Amino acid sequence: MQAVRLHAKQDLRIESIAPPMPPKADEVTLAVTAAGICGSDLHNYRTGAWITRTPSVAGHEFSGIVTATGKGVTHVSAGQRVIVDSRYICGDCPACREGHGQVCDRLGFIGEAIDGGFADAVTLPARNVISAPEGVPDRHLAMAEPLAVALHALRRLAAPEGTEILVTGCGPIGGLVALLARRQCNAVKLVERNAARAACVAEATGAEVIELEDLADLRLFYAVETTGNDAVIDALVHGIAGCGAIALVGIGRAVPLIDPVTLVEREITLHGCHAFTDQDLRDIADMLPDLTAMLDPFIGAQIPLDDVPAAYERHIAGEVAGLKTIICCGGA
C-alpha cells in the first residue's frame, strides 16, 4: 500500500509498504478516506521534536472505514465510517482513570507513537475510533480532531455567552476556534499578521480583524492564544483587561516568559489547553452535520497521498491557500 513515512528530521517519503497487520483484540483496521495536514506535523518534520520511532507513518487527523475488527470490539463494525481520536493513551495512569486522557502520564499521538493516517490503511486501538455521523463528507470528518481541540480551548476559557473573545493566530485551530465561538454566540476579534489568512477567517466567521497594538484600548476579558509566539503571549498578559483569562493552545518555545507578579497584580487567569477530552470529540461528532456547510472555506486544497511531501514544503514556504490541506487517501 502507499504511505507517507517520516524517517528523520526533514526526511519525509512516499513509499510502498506492506499493509498493516490484522487487528488484535481491541483493535480495528481502517481504510483511510481523508486526512489533514496539521501544524504539529510540520513542526515535527522541521525540528524532529517528537520523533520517538522511525520510520513512522505520519498523520493524526483522519477518518476512515472499518475493514476489520479484533476480538472484543463491539462499538463499531466492518463497513462503518469512523472518526479517529489522535491521542494514544495508556488507559491506566491516574489521569486516564479520571477521564483526563489529554494529560495521560504517557501520552503520545497517532502518527508518532504508532503509525498514523497518511496511508491507504492503518490498524489502531479500537478506543481511538468513534462512529461518524451520517451525511458528513470524508473531508469534514477528517477535521473533527482539530475541531475538538478548538472546542476544548473554548470550554477551558469558559467565556460567558455574548462576551467578546480575542483569537490570536488564524491557523487551522485559530480559525476553528473563531467558528465555534461565533456558533455559541460570542463576538470574535482576530489578530493575524498574514492578511490572506485573516481575511479567510473573518469572511467565514464574521469576526473582526484588529492589530495586537490595539488590545489595551479595547478592554477584552477573554482570549484564545494559538500561535505559541513569545511576543504575542507577553502582549496578551499585559494587554488583556484586568481579571481577564487567556487559553493557551499554541506550542512555542519552552522558555521563561511570564512574570507571576503580573498575573497576581492584574488577576490574569491562564488556562493550558492540551488536545481534547473524550466528550469534546463526541460533541464535535454530534455537531458536524450542522457544521459541514461552514467548513469548506477553511480547506485550501485537496491532494493525493503522493503529493504530501511537496505539500509540506509548500506549507513551510507559506505557499498555500486556505487553512487546511486535506489528503484524499486510498479508502475514499
Buried (B, 14 or more C-beta within 10 A) or exposed (E): BBBBBBEEBEBBEBEEBEBBEEBEEEBBBBBBBBBBBBBBBBBBBEEBEBBEEEBBBBBBBBBBBBBBBBEEBEEBEEEBBBBBBBBBBBEEBEBBEEEBBBBBEEBBBBBBBBBBBBBBBBBBBBBBBBBBBEEBBBBBBBBBBBBBBBBBBBBBBEBEEEBBBBBBBBBBBBBBBBBBBBBEEBBBBBBBEEEEBBBBBBEBBEBEBBEBEEBEEBEBBBBBBBBBBEEBBBBBBEBBBEEBBBBBBBBBEEEEEBEEEEBEEBEBBBBEBBBBBBEBBBBBBEBBEEBBEBBEBBBBBBBEBEBBBEBBEBBBEEEBEBBBBBBBBBBB
